[in-house]
Amino acid sequence: MLLVRAPLRISFAGGGTDMEDYYAYYGGMVVSAAIDKYFYVFVSPKDGDGVHIGSSDYRCFYHWSGEDQPIWDGDLSLPQAILHEFGISQGLSMFLASEIPPGTGLGSSSTVAVALVKTFSTLKGQRLDPGEVAETAYRIESKQLDSPCGKQDHYASAFGGINAIYFQREGVQVESLTLDATVRDQLRDSLLLFFLDSSRSAADILQEQRQGARDNRAEVVEAMHRLKEAAVETKKALEKGEMYRFGHILRDSWEHKKRLAGGVTNPRIDEIYERALSKGAVGGKVAGAGGGGFLLLYCEPAFRGPVCAEMESLGLYRMDFQFDTGGAKVLMNSGPHSDYSAAPPVEVGLRGYV
């Protein structure tokens, strides 16, 4: 059996500037943290032809073989595409499971891609470092499946930890933020994640953001500039332990983020957010592209009780979390690699990071 997991993430500032249509011209920067909520891939050998793929999250089952033409749609299009990429077409059964429902703004689809690339590169005996895993996952999701995604989620999941991630046309640089233990604990204890009881597809929102950057629309590009500046300031605040300032930057970032596309917020989200501020939250934002999923709040410890009580009165559920430091990793590998594929190892060869 092979067991692989990859962490989800929360993004603090800079989201949107990791999209190629922006960073290729202006450079992008994101500050984010991987958390201890994971996507898992379980692989075991099986007799017979083809590959079995099951998923509890999507409540579906799929049988695929190398003789079938790839179908790049449906809930299991991503594992199908990655199986095809690595030339794996028979001899295995795969089960996919996540601790968090898809479409909740914590980078779930990209985490799936990272976990699968880590899995199949391991099966093929390839030693990909975290940057290669992230870049391969991004290329398949963005280019092959034409998903309007940025790169930050892939890198956050592959590397783990709290990072400042820089995006340029020439490549990606990941800078691990080494925070004082007191600051790290204060950050964790002051962040609250509430499930808005709604999952959503971010594709339309992200497509609008991508098109706005591609068309060089002044409002979208200016908002992305402000979000990148917020990422710079967030990094400084964290390194200096200026946590109250961090909360205010989060609040300002949310205002800029709402200018990127329609659907980022809605009247219900706005009301919930204002109620949180009224009870003492310093700032916050909807995780991911917006529109639903999780609400991230920064709240000083003295106000945690009133803020949590207010959110729970509105029907929201709080999710506890810790920071993840390991990134995508193999948890168990008890079988030979060569039994799982009919094709020779593919040559990945990506070095798309600095």
Secondary structure, 3 states (H helix, E strand, C coil): CEEEEEEEEEEEECCCCCCHHHHHHHCEEEEEEEEEEEEEEEEEECCCCCEEEEECCCCEEEEECCCCCCCCCCCCHHHHHHHHHCCCCCCEEEEEEECCCCCCCCCHHHHHHHHHHHHHHHHCCCCCCHHHHHHHHHHHHHHHCCCCCCCHHHHHHHHCCEEEEEEECCEEEEEECCCCHHHHHHHHHHEEEEECCCCCCCHHHHHHHHHHHHCCCHHHHHHHHHHHHHHHHHHHHHHHCCHHHHHHHHHHHHHHHCCCCCCCCCHHHHHHHHHHHHCCCCEEEECCCCCCCEEEEECCHHHHHHHHHHHHHCCCEECCCCECCCCCEEEEECCCCHHHCCCCCCCCCCCCCC
